[in-house]
Amino acid sequence: MEAIKRNWLYNLKAKWQLNSYFQVVLVLITFSLAGSSVVFIRPYIFDYIGLGTETGWVIKTGIYIILILPLYQLFLITYAVLLGQHKFFLARYKFLLLKSKNKISK
């Protein structure tokens, strides 16, 4: 008999080791709010520093990586704190920092 395929919420709950489906939804909302905030604020930042349509894509990509990605992380932690999911995200940050530290030291 074929194994029962579980739904994606169950899989995320198990993978992220969360306690409830409500917590999974809050984490997903946190990701959505952070991403939407960055998409909303990016044009204002680019206009403020003088990047327009005539600016090359290499420069825009570099500025995006330098400015926008850290801003996304800031939004992510801010929304996580507001939605009560800061423990989940801080644990992920610690894991990523330790993993990157181990790769650098090798």
One Martini backbone bead per residue (centre of mass of N, CA, C, O) as a GRO file, in nm:
protein
  106
    1MET     BB    1   0.098   0.036   0.020
    2GLU     BB    2   0.067   0.357   0.000
    3ALA     BB    3   0.176   0.632   0.117
    4ILE     BB    4   0.075   0.896   0.286
    5LYS     BB    5   0.024   1.214   0.176
    6ARG     BB    6   0.117   1.500   0.301
    7ASN     BB    7   0.087   1.808   0.370
    8TRP     BB    8   0.267   2.103   0.362
    9LEU     BB    9   0.216   2.193   0.655
   10TYR     BB   10   0.319   1.939   0.789
   11ASN     BB   11   0.605   1.950   0.669
   12LEU     BB   12   0.684   2.224   0.793
   13LYS     BB   13   0.635   2.153   1.087
   14ALA     BB   14   0.849   1.927   1.093
   15LYS     BB   15   1.100   2.075   0.980
   16TRP     BB   16   1.070   2.331   1.193
   17GLN     BB   17   0.963   2.240   1.474
   18LEU     BB   18   0.662   2.294   1.533
   19ASN     BB   19   0.358   2.302   1.727
   20SER     BB   20   0.175   2.446   1.499
   21TYR     BB   21  -0.013   2.569   1.241
   22PHE     BB   22  -0.019   2.860   1.337
   23GLN     BB   23   0.290   2.892   1.340
   24VAL     BB   24   0.329   2.846   1.040
   25VAL     BB   25   0.159   3.087   0.947
   26LEU     BB   26   0.328   3.305   1.093
   27VAL     BB   27   0.589   3.251   0.937
   28LEU     BB   28   0.471   3.303   0.654
   29ILE     BB   29   0.384   3.594   0.715
   30THR     BB   30   0.664   3.700   0.777
   31PHE     BB   31   0.782   3.651   0.497
   32SER     BB   32   0.570   3.821   0.343
   33LEU     BB   33   0.615   4.096   0.480
   34ALA     BB   34   0.915   4.128   0.419
   35GLY     BB   35   0.899   4.105   0.110
   36SER     BB   36   0.691   4.333   0.064
   37SER     BB   37   0.856   4.562   0.192
   38VAL     BB   38   1.094   4.552  -0.004
   39VAL     BB   39   0.933   4.597  -0.263
   40PHE     BB   40   0.819   4.875  -0.170
   41ILE     BB   41   1.109   5.025  -0.089
   42ARG     BB   42   1.312   5.006  -0.329
   43PRO     BB   43   1.238   5.252  -0.513
   44TYR     BB   44   1.306   5.467  -0.296
   45ILE     BB   45   1.603   5.398  -0.267
   46PHE     BB   46   1.688   5.426  -0.562
   47ASP     BB   47   1.599   5.723  -0.588
   48TYR     BB   48   1.772   5.842  -0.356
   49ILE     BB   49   2.056   5.732  -0.500
   50GLY     BB   50   2.007   5.756  -0.832
   51LEU     BB   51   1.849   5.514  -0.959
   52GLY     BB   52   1.774   5.422  -1.288
   53THR     BB   53   1.718   5.317  -1.610
   54GLU     BB   54   2.029   5.390  -1.694
   55THR     BB   55   2.119   5.188  -1.504
   56GLY     BB   56   2.291   4.925  -1.456
   57TRP     BB   57   2.250   4.595  -1.357
   58VAL     BB   58   2.509   4.563  -1.191
   59ILE     BB   59   2.464   4.796  -0.998
   60LYS     BB   60   2.183   4.718  -0.897
   61THR     BB   61   2.268   4.442  -0.784
   62GLY     BB   62   2.479   4.542  -0.584
   63ILE     BB   63   2.290   4.728  -0.423
   64TYR     BB   64   2.089   4.512  -0.347
   65ILE     BB   65   2.284   4.338  -0.181
   66ILE     BB   66   2.388   4.564   0.016
   67LEU     BB   67   2.088   4.685   0.104
   68ILE     BB   68   1.830   4.495   0.078
   69LEU     BB   69   1.901   4.227   0.222
   70PRO     BB   70   1.945   4.348   0.509
   71LEU     BB   71   1.661   4.471   0.519
   72TYR     BB   72   1.513   4.203   0.516
   73GLN     BB   73   1.626   4.100   0.785
   74LEU     BB   74   1.506   4.329   0.952
   75PHE     BB   75   1.212   4.274   0.882
   76LEU     BB   76   1.201   3.984   0.978
   77ILE     BB   77   1.259   4.038   1.279
   78THR     BB   78   1.039   4.245   1.329
   79TYR     BB   79   0.795   4.061   1.254
   80ALA     BB   80   0.868   3.833   1.448
   81VAL     BB   81   0.828   3.995   1.704
   82LEU     BB   82   0.531   4.088   1.649
   83LEU     BB   83   0.441   3.761   1.605
   84GLY     BB   84   0.618   3.569   1.806
   85GLN     BB   85   0.887   3.439   1.612
   86HIS     BB   86   1.188   3.490   1.716
   87LYS     BB   87   1.296   3.208   1.796
   88PHE     BB   88   1.296   3.081   1.518
   89PHE     BB   89   1.483   3.293   1.370
   90LEU     BB   90   1.725   3.291   1.565
   91ALA     BB   91   1.791   2.992   1.526
   92ARG     BB   92   1.854   3.019   1.221
   93TYR     BB   93   2.081   3.225   1.244
   94LYS     BB   94   2.269   3.057   1.419
   95PHE     BB   95   2.299   2.825   1.221
   96LEU     BB   96   2.413   2.991   0.981
   97LEU     BB   97   2.659   3.107   1.128
   98LEU     BB   98   2.792   2.837   1.207
   99LYS     BB   99   2.809   2.721   0.921
  100SER     BB  100   2.981   2.954   0.798
  101LYS     BB  101   3.215   2.937   1.000
  102ASN     BB  102   3.301   2.646   0.926
  103LYS     BB  103   3.362   2.703   0.622
  104ILE     BB  104   3.580   2.922   0.667
  105SER     BB  105   3.780   2.745   0.856
  106LYS     BB  106   3.853   2.516   0.624
   0.00000   0.00000   0.00000
